[in-house]
């Protein structure tokens, strides 16, 4: 059945749909899993990745489908909703379909964006658990990450308090001589808490820690979350855990988690995170949830582990990339697929009329405020001016060797004439195009999209990467900037270029992923520049290194790893029904 999404809130739809959600045992039977391959967590369950992948290793993979989007408004254009709707549409066509999505952070869930569960009749359930911690992966990552900071700060205190002889006698450890001005790592918390961005720790006496400046980031920005998204198994995670650069010593040498002898304990905290959690759409298509890394400094999508296991379990597997195709798809294409060895069959480009109007010069869109009339009333001229942004992203996907399916994620305010204009432009560019009303109608509204995707999956593609791993960092950045973003070239600050030259001289960095850092609200580094800007240069001001994840992150513009809480946060609407214990108000 479908729900009246125009009258019911997402949490109300979820609450009703969850009454008939399969139990872990029912999932085991439905998915043909062995008894020891299901790990129950109340009404949820995890899947034992290593056991399932070993048993199904000779089974051919299913069709690999990625969902991305045009450059969004600050409201987002519905990639998660489209992913759920596509699963439901394929389910209506009788296909063995599933997916894997990222786990949402408590930051946006309790702030302005809300949960990443999709919406309407294209919703992931159980919504409350999905939105508020699920089976504890983010909590385990917080504990593991903060344990590294405990190890570092305690070490700095003990080294300050004792000379070399006393230090060795008391602890049996060598002096690391950490430079307190070059501590790279900070603490993490899974909320938007701007007051913790810059802090002073160790205030008090000599036994109260080491007095120095420190910082907090949001949990999903942790390098450990980035690692979880790209590792292949627990052994890979353990090997990387000793390689994380926590700080530098006073001679400029890196101080790692291995030096602090904390990598083993960190892995122990994260041992259960290696297994994906099983959720479903409101129409009960299975969907794994695994990892939730930042889409800027990290890969911004669910895990390689999730894709590997889902491709063995399902004939059609749907996954989603964070942000637009210039960021999310580019990293899926050149990082995730390269690390996993998996080749996608098709990419779905989520498009909305409202976003195209914004790119055509429409009024500013502000999250939390009503949309201006330009976005809810027909305006073909404004829409036509914004269509080049969609065409740009079509060309980006085609550069990978795939031909995308453009999904017009339909809103009730869209007119037939507006939809026809977008469809004509997409098809003229050589892409398939489908209108989908999954939010309103669930799988029944996504049949045209499902048919277009199935057809595209049968089309032969020449999937290829944008650059070889042998290409040096500055050349890679130039290739991404000019081909994917549409820049004329790249400029480097002296400090950023000096760092790049050091990395280019050492061959070990050739295997590091190039993880671009820029705004998702524009093809450029400037979030105010919409459409397809011309005649611009991408400025790189810094290059961050994540040695455990093996990322080099060229930074275009500024980035905060701790978002701020808005003046009208979502937590003001969340409450609990004291009679039933059910959570209400999530969206």
Phi, psi and omega in degrees: 000156174246158184253158176280090185291346178281343183243340183252139174287160180302318183293331178287319176298314180299316182302318180287317182295328183291344179297332182247013179295134180303145174282166176307320180292321177294322175297318181302315180291317182295322184265006178057046179262153175285158185301320183277005178267354177253130178243099185292140172228078186065232179276355174262173172205152169262160176251132180285098187304310186296321180291317182290316183293328177291316182292326185258014188300333180268354180284134179298147178289153174278190178282135188254113187240125179250142179244126178228197185203167169287173177300123191273166162284169176298349180275346186080152186249010170094039178294316180294320177297317178295320179299313178295317179298320178296318176301317180293320178297316177296325176297320178296332177276005175081019183269150173280097189234148174205186181202183174210124180239165178288153171278132181285152176274149174294342179298293179294329180301320181261012182244251188246332185277329185084185183288166179256037186271009187082209180185165179059230179270009175238069192234146178264138179229159000286124191294319181296310180297317179301321185276340190232057170104336178053238181258019169095011183299314181295322177297318178296321178294319177300316180296316181295315180298309183292335175297323177298321178289325174299314180298318181293309185292325176294320178298317180295321177296313182293322179293327177288323188279338186231147173283175187302317183294315181292323179298314180293321180295316184284323190237339183074018182248158177269159179284129178266336176055054183293137175278112184295344178271356181232042172276113186279324185275156173228194178265165178228153178211142186267047173222162172277108187222082186298336180290349179257003182301318181228120185224167172246130179242164176083016179291133181135214181268187184295337181265008182256026177101190182254123182286117179192168174284142178216192186198163172239145168239167175285149190304319185288351175275355181298143175299332179295323176292320177299319179295317181300328183285339186239357178286160181261338179191184183293324179297321178295317178299315181297320181296322181286335188297333179275355187258001183288128177277116182266323183199185173233149177276181186286354174260359178093007179274145180292142172252119187252169174298330175295319177299325181276356180055041183243354184299322180295314179294324177297319178295324178300318176298326186262007187302325183277345182288346184291341183260126179294154174263142181262120174239196177201166171282172178291349174258011169071031166280133182293141178216121176284152174232121183204122178072156180207054186287152172309145178270358176263287184285350179231191190281339172070035177203172179294176196278159170297320177303315180299318179293319182299314183287321181293323179294335175278328185275329188240151176282333175229123182240125183251128174228167187228144176251137181292148178064198185275179185295334180290336178250296185298308181294321181301320180284325173301313184294307191261348179244297186298311181293327178292316180292324184274334186078007182267142179246122180286156177266326182200153173242134179259124182261101180289128185227140174232151178298320184295320180293320179295323176295321177300317180289342176275001179110015180294167181300160180299136177260125182239122179299134179095348178248153179301147177290139173300156184303331182304332185268348182246357177238152184299135176204086185294326180295314179297318180297315182298324179293334181270347184300329177306331177297317176297317180297324178299316181289327174301315181294326177298313180295321180294334177296340177277351182100357178256153173255120188284162166256118176278123177255115173277102180285100193282136172253156184293343179273351179289138178263162179300322181293320179293315179297318179298323180295316180293316180300315180301317181293319180295314182291326176296329178281358177095007181263151168288153181218137180222140173267134182229133178244043185296325179301318183277321190238001181067218183300325179297331179275354184247015183293320178297318177296315180300317180295318179295321180291316178299319178296317180295327180295337180271352181278135179288137178230157178249071184296129182212151181279159181287331182209153175279156179296337180288342180293135183285162191305309184295326176293319178300312182299319179296320179296316179295315183297317185279320184277315187270317183271335182088019178285160174281337182175194184229139172244147182237136170292156180305318181294317180295319180292324177297317177298315181300319180296322177297314180296323182290334181283337183259116186297337182296335181280353176297330181274355178284142177287145173269110188246092186294144180239112175201172180294150176267356186267002179204156172291339180265188175276353183256112185296345182276347182270111185257180179072226178232084182301148179238154174069045182227162181236137181277119180270127176253119186256344183197164172227115178271151178236132175239098191282339175282314177285341184063056177242139162249125188244093175290129187256118174254107186087186183263158177216137175250130178273000175229099179295164179259157177276135182285173178284344178227071185286156183295334184297343179292339183258355184268136179205181180235134172286111188290344178276323183254340184080005182276144179276138177232158175098352177291148176215000000 
